[in-house]
Amino acid sequence: ISKLAVLTSGGDAPGMNPCIRAVVRTAIYNGLNVVGVKQGYKGLIENDMYDMNKRSVSNILNLGGTILKTARCLEFRTDEGMETAYQNLKAQGIDALVVIGGDGTFTGALRFSKKYPDIQIIGVPGTIDNDLYGSTYTLGFDTATNTVIEAIDKIRDTADAHDRLFFIEVMGRDSGAIALRAGISCGAEAILLPEVETAIDDLIASIKTGHLNKKSSSIVIVAEGDKHGGVYDIAKMVEKEVEHYDIKVTILGHLQRGGSPSSFDRILGSRLGFAAVNALIAGETQHMVGLRANEIVLTSLEEALTSHEFKLEDDLMQMAHILSI
Ligand code: ATP
């Protein structure tokens, strides 16, 4: 390969910038030219790309979001859109692509790569949800969890001062990874996850027990993807049965995506970006780079998209309940 392009796509995640920096500098170190694509696949179709040099990625390690911007792009799902993207890449002499994003991004990358195998593609898992096969951790998950913890600690102060019961919704449409870790880290009295069915009666019973055990506040963390119809509905169902606490609801929302990447995400982004370029140089394509047992591993995009090995750790699930009695 002689010229590679890098893009970020789907939801932004802290750690994408350290990853872009690693891609750019590893490529330049190896004598390759690098192009940054703005707004993910949209930039490929609209030819919104620019040459990057060593200094293009100065002082971005500490920045959340992505300097390349990201977007959701419907047109890339069409054959015409893909053809335009391909022609734009060819016109610039680009023969390799690093895509940083989640499973949608990888689905697009794999389809594109099957149609146009002369463009090598490597994916980097970038999503705060931590729900991709092939990497124990995805970029942004650690920072997002830390942000959630910081917010819940503050809510705990006010909850405790007023004997309140707080229901806090955190991100995770299909994955309770953030909810579970934040719950353990903040001593949540209960955690509702998309992966586990929790009966509302059991939740009410445990809140009542907590009160009998002289807990002065209670925090229930609800992952976005929980199946009870949303955090407000859950709070209403509980409110009818629990008298001792003043009930409040907080949705943490988009603040969970922002902020300076944690040490973990800066290192992970750097490692995965470095590994992605080295994989391309070694001739790999249609793979993602990931971290497993603290080693960099390559997983085919096909396997990453069809396998669902990811599950929440059993010991964390058990512990979450036992440690909050
Ligand atoms: P997150 O996990 O943060 O949502 P993601 O990468 O899964 O990230 P998506 O919006 O699902 O985010 O996908 C990003 C982009 O990938 C889409 O906007 C679209 O351009 C492209 N994409 C998704 N699915 C396909 C597909 N089947 N074919 C072609 N492109 C696709």
Residues whose N, C-alpha, C, O or C-beta is under 5 A from the ligand:
A	BS01	ATP	S9 G10 G11 Y41 A71 R72 C73 L74 F76 R77 G101 G102 D103 G104 T105 T107 G108 R111 G126 T127
